[in-house]
Amino acid sequence: MRHLLGIEPLSPADITAILDLSDSYVKLNRSNQKHTNALAGLTQVNMFFENSTRTQASFELAGKRLGADVMSMAMQASSIKKGETLIDTALTLNAMHPDLLIVRHPHSGAVDLLAEKVNCAVLNAGDGRHEHPTQALLDALTIRRRLGQLSGLKVAICGDIAHSRVARSNVQLLTKMGNEVRLIGPPTLVPSGAADWDVSVHGDMAEGLAGVDVVMMLRLQRERMDGGFIPSEREYYHRFGLDAEKLSHAKEDAIVMHPGPMNRGVEIDGEIADDINRSVIQEQVEMGVAVRMAAMDLLMQNRRETKPGVML
């Protein structure tokens, strides 16, 4: 593949290959010598049009550990603020001959559009409500390492599914790998077409969490809401926030996930989020660096193979 724009084009074999390489990078990242020369001599540009902590920091760290020259642009201070279009910004960067462009954008499809205008590889770090492929991959790696498998599992994705690119990417990846996926949330936060996603939809946490292996909580994305989607945060937590009583319906060894940032007491009880026996939230953060290293490494390997002797 020339770019990594979403999960949809990936086959189960592609996903497995990325996760296998990610495992080797987990080992590297836990060693005293955390650097490799996989991207030595290449230039990585990070363009984040939305605020980010985990994703931006992990991409930056991943690039540096792979030996790339990494530049993170402050888009809030760029010429975009002066009226420059996204396309003109892309063409300007393209003229500087970067090798890898990491993009997060608030509008769905914006990253795909950029990929059509530049010569370098483009990696989607989240676009609107559309996709967040590396988040789904790091979630998959976390599940595989903790539970020892990535198929035949029951996975519940709970909360604000309507506004979540994380949910969409995870549904695609988990169903491709042969898992049963359940979506749980109030009707106002479940997309009308969710029934066509090869999942089951539940409006009750006890019903949806019954016997699941994985509980994946989602953040309420108020920045994408333009109306009254929930009565109040207190009411939302009462019905859909993960607490000990609701978690008791899942398997005894079920793991708890959250892509972050968390709103404690709204989506999840703080004690559950910090329970090292059930919560893998910090492991997700760790896996994020390894997955992004693997994804960038493989993209650059593919480009070398398709254009031997040419560095774009």
N, C-alpha and C positions, 0 to 999 in steps of 0.2 A: 504494500500500500504506500502511496505517496504521502498521504496525510492521515491523521487520526482525528476525524471529525465527529464520530459517534460509534456506538456499539453495533448498530444495525448491520454494517458491512462485514463484521467479524464473524468468522465461523467458530464453532467450539474448539477446533484445533488451533486457530489463531489465539483465542483466549487462553488456552492451556499453555501455548508457547510463551506468551507474555508473562503469565504467572510463574512459569518455570524459571525464566530469566530473572524475574523479580525476586524469587527465593534466593538466588545467588547474590543479588544485591543487598538483601536483608543481612546475609552473612557478612558481606563486605562492610556494611554500615555499622555492624556491631564489633568490628575489629579495630585495632589501633591505627591501622593504615586504611583510611577511608576513601582513597582516591585511585582512579584509574585513568587511562589515556584514551578511552573509547571515543571521546569527542574532541580530542586534542586538535587545535588548529581551526576549529569550527566556531561560529558565532551564533549565540542564542539570544533572541530578543523577546522579553516578556512585555506584553501589552495588556494591562488590566484596566478596563473601563469601569469596573465595579470594585468596591472594597473587598479585600480578601486578606486573611491571615494565613490559614493552613495551606491553601492551594498555592498562593504566590510564594510563600516562604519555601515550600517543599520543592517547587519547580526551580527556584533559584539555587537552593542547596543541591538539588539533583544535578543541575548543569555544571556546577562548580566541581562536584565530586567526579563527574565524568571528564573533566579537563577542558570544558568549553569556556570561551570568553562570553560572559553573561552580562547583558545590559537590561536593566529593568527600567522601563519608561514611566515617568510620572504623568499619566494621561490627563490628570486634572490640571496640569500645568503645560500641556502640549498645545499645538496649534489647533487642535480640535475646538478648544475654547475660543479661538479667534474666528471660527466659522469654517475651518478646513473640513472637507468631507472625509469620511472613512476611507473611501477609495483613494483619494489624493494622499492621505497619510500612508496607506499601503504602498502606493507607487513610489513615494519618497523613500520609505524604508527599503523597498525592493532595489532601488538604485544603489543602496549601500551594500548589496550582496550578502545579506544574512543567510545562514544555513537552516535555521529553525526559528519559527515564530510561534510563541505561546500566547493565545488570545482568550481573554474573558470579556464578554460583552453582554449588556442588558437585553439586547434584542435577539430573538430567535432567528437563526439563519445568517446572522452577520458574519460569523466565523467562516461559514461555507462560502459566502461572497468574497471574503478576503482571500481564501484559498484559490479562487479562480483568477486572482489578479497578480499573484506573486510567484516567483520561481522557486522559492524555498519550501521546505516542509512546514505544514501548519498543524498545530495540535490544539484542539478545542479544550479550553480550561473552564468551560461553562458558558452557554449562550441562552439567555432568557429562560424560558420554560422548556427549552428543547432538549438538550443533552449535556451530560457531564461525564464523558467516558472514563476518565482516569479515576473518578470517584467510585464508579461501579466496579472497576478493576481492582482498586485497593480494598473495597468491601469484599469482593470475591476472594482475594488473597487472604484477608483476615479470617473469613469463614473457613477456607480450606485448611489453613494452618491450625486453627483452633479445633475444628470438628473432624479434620482428617479426610474430608470429602467435599465435593462441590456439585453433587447430583443426588437426587432422591430425598432432598430435604424439604421441609415445610417452612416457608419464610413469610412472615407478616410485615408489611410496610404500613406504618401507621401515621396518620396526621394530615398535614397539608399536602396532599398528593396533587391537587389541581395546579399549584404553582411550582411544583418541584421537578427540576431537571434531573435531580438525583434519583427520584422515583422512576422516571421514565427509562433512564439508562439501566438501572438495576432490574427493572421488570424485563427488559430485553435480554440482558445477560443471564439472569437466573433462569428464565424460561428456556433459553437456548441450551443451557447446561442440564436441563431435565429436572427442574425443581418445581414444586407446587408453590405458587405465589398468591398471597391474600392481601388485598388492600382494605384498610380499615380507616374510617373517618366519617365525619358528618357529611350529608349529601352536598352541602355547599362547598366542600373541599375535596370532592371526588369528581374528576372529569366525567362529563356525560358519556363519552365514548370508552370509558374504562372497561366496560364489559367485553369490548372487542380485543382486549390486550391478552387474552388467554390467561386470565386471572379470575379469582372470585372476589366479590365486593361485599363488605360487611359494615353495618352501621353500629355494631356492638362489640366492645373490646373482648368481653368474655367469650363470645362466640368465635370471633376472628382469631384469638390467641390460643384456642383450645388445641393442645398437642403440638404446637409449633417448635421448631429447633432454633429459629432465629427471630428476634424481635428488633425490627429496624424502625426507630423513631425519627420523625422529621420535624424540622423547625417550622414554626408559623412564620411565613414570609410576608410580613405586613407591608414591606416595600412594594410588593406586587399586587396588593389588594386595593381595590377601588370601591369597596362597599362593605356592608356589614356581614361578613362571612361567619362570624361567631357571636353569640350573645355577649359574652365576656370571657376574659382569660380564666377567671375563677370557674365558670361553668364549663369551659373547655377542658380544664384540668380534671374536673370532677368526672367527666364522661370519657375523655380520651387521653388524659395524661397518664403516663405509666407509673404506677405505684405497686407496692408489694402485693396488694389484693388482686390487681389485674394480672400481674406477672405470674401469679400462682396457677393460672389456667394453662400456661405454656409448660413444656417439658421441664423437669427438675434441673436439667443441665443446659437449658436454653441460654443462648448468649444474647446480650443486649447491645445494640449498636446505635450510633447517632453521628451524622456527618459533621455536626458542629456548624456554627456556634450554638451551644445549648441555651435554652431558656429554662433554668431550673424552676420547678414549681409551676410550669406551664405545660411543657411537653413531657417532662420526666422528673421524678423525685430525685433529689440530690443524693440520697443514700444509695439508690440503685445505680445512679451514674458512677458512683465511686466504689461500688462493690467489685473488688478485683476477681471474685469468683464468677461473676455473671457479666460484668461490663467489659467490652473490648474496645471502648472508645479511644483510649490512648494507644492501643495497638493499631487502630485504624490510622492514626496520625503517623505512626512509625512506618506502616506499610505504604503510606502515600509517597514517601521519598523513594522507596525501592521501586514501586510501580512506575513512577515517572522517569526514573533512571532507565528502566527497561524499555519503556515506550519510546523514549528519545533515542536510545541506542539502536533499537530495531528499525526505527524510521530512517536513521542515517545509514544503517547497513543496507536497507532496501534501495536507497537512492544511489549508493555506491555500485550496487549490483546492476541496477537498470541503466546507469550512465557511467560505465567504467572509465576511470581516468579523469572524470569531470567532477569538480566540486562546485555546486551551485550556491 
